[in-house]
Amino acid sequence: MTNSAAGQPDAVVIVGAGHAGGTLAALLRQQQFDGAITVVGEEPDPPYHRPPLSKKFTDDSMIQWLKPPDFYAANDIELLLGVRAIRIDPDGRRVHLDNGEYRRYGTVVIATGATPRKLMVPGGDAAGVMSLRTIADAQALGNAFERAHSLAVIGGGYVGMEVAAVARSTGIAVVVIEREGRILSRVASAQLSEWLTEYHRSKGTHVITDFGVAGFRTAEGDVTAVEATDGTVVPCDFALVGVGAVPNVELAQQCGVACDGGILVDRVGRTNVPGVLAIGDVTRRQHDALDGRYRLESIPSAVEQAKHAAAVIGRGDPGSHETPWFWSDQFDLKLKIAGLLEEGSTTVARLGDSSAAFALFHLRTDGTVCAVETANSPKDFMGGKKLIASRVPVDPVALADPRVSLRDVLATSPAIGG
């Protein structure tokens, strides 16, 4: 029974070789942490960037490693791939693996991510009904594009809309099927949702809302159509299901870590169990600028949590939290969003120099900015992040005028000192 970390109370075992886990391992070595580090990953691949999977799955540039594959051995990081952690023993400080081995730890970091939510409907397991989370998923999707003529995207979230954009750009007929009354209903404003829907339609995407999926029609085991609860039938050669992801909390629950819609962590990733941290999409985290806990499923959030965990392990200063943000690429659009929408906010539109360039600022009743949604407008995005962080009221008339720089909008606030 192998145990490379035996007798080393400062040893770190990271369960999960995704963006959060891989980033943490690299950060620890960059910060001169000299304890043993083990990264356990179920996939056969070393840590890689996931955003290209939904944007470049038809391109050889899709696979982008977080670090060169030889980085881990060169930095004395044990990388166990194709291995699953089956049990954490907090009393014995051991992580048990499905190959019969275990690793001792001083700190274990759970970075198990999330699994695409399945549609439990007839035909849901048919060939051609796909999800997208891993390199293998993306490669299967790319292969399907080579032989298919029509795609049904189930779920109008960002990943689904990104795949729809790639499909239309390659000439494949696309139908986006959304259960709610609009796409991006959980993550975007009604204004951005409406604008993006019309943009997709202008590119030939068929968007259907208020569509409940009853099942998939099949022939000889292959999907042939999506059937709605009202009987509507949408033919397709294959389907991508993108209806959210479920956090992989089973390992955490087994060892007594508190979970509720994700692993519950404090502002620096600590759980309720001593010696157990958690980072990435699996967590519901505290954030300096937000009340309560949130599952912030984004690369910036995963990287930030990795930085905080590295500080905790190395007994350094975790620092403050960055304004939450994420991005999406669709057709020729670079969408960047910062902050979180709040109920009761009002929207101020700031138009750019083209119909595909704008910013939507969302203001609280006190005039402060809670969120900004931008398209092809990097200056408005960066300025919006600063406005959100400043928490000072802005003049909505000046904000809507593109002739007034956001720097001036911020600088003229009495709270900043004029």
C-alpha angles and dihedrals in degrees: 000000000000121000112165092175098052115143095009110114091186093057116127124211115192114198106204129042097212129114095292096045095043092047092050093052091051093045093052092056092043088054091052096252103166101189124107115282124198124182116196117198130176093205121079092233130083117245112302142174111271101193093076090058092077095037107037105027090126091051132078088230091069094097108073117165120216087224131003108277092247091055094087099054091041089056096043094250114148107223113194108189127185087023127119128208107227103179141013117208107200093184096052092032092231134137111209118211133207091243090067095258131109138201126216118225144190088196128016119197118201110211100156096142123201140298124228111260112247127223106236096209134119111286093018091127095050122126109267096035102112143176129201125227110106140045089256090054091050092048090051090050091050091050090051090054090059093063106024132089102189135037132193114203111202107205128028099229125128096273092049093049091048091053090046089054092052091048094052091046089058094047099257117143109244134198118185111204117198126183094206127065093264141015119265089020094157099042111029139050121259089248094056091042092053094045094048092047091055091045091054091047090053087058092051101264114143109219119195121185133188087038117144113197113230095177149301124276115224141189121199089345096308124112114250104168148357117240122206127217088250092054098259111146123209113191117218141163092221140353136219116209112208107163100137135283135269117225113243098236100148096102091048094048091050092061097044101264113151113248133180115160086337137352109310112232136169125239093288100039102267118147127205091265116082113246093017120108128173131201140172134028093339092068139083100208139192115240129197093231098042136067116233125356129310138191100229102189102194141107093244090054092048092050092047092051090049089054091051093048090050089053092050092049093045092042092240134134111285091201126206129313125265120232105269113256143159140173143219132197117210123166104315092337124112104195118192124180129187131186127008128281115249129204113258096024121138125223128234116191120212111192124214132209094283138034089255095054121076146116130227113206117196115207131197120226089265091059097252120131117248099174144001128202117195139183119199089338110112095165092055090047094052092042090047092054089054092049091051092050093046093057090204124136118259133203106251092206092055090042091056093050110088089199089069111074117229088234088062092045088056097039094052093057111112089224090063093049100253 
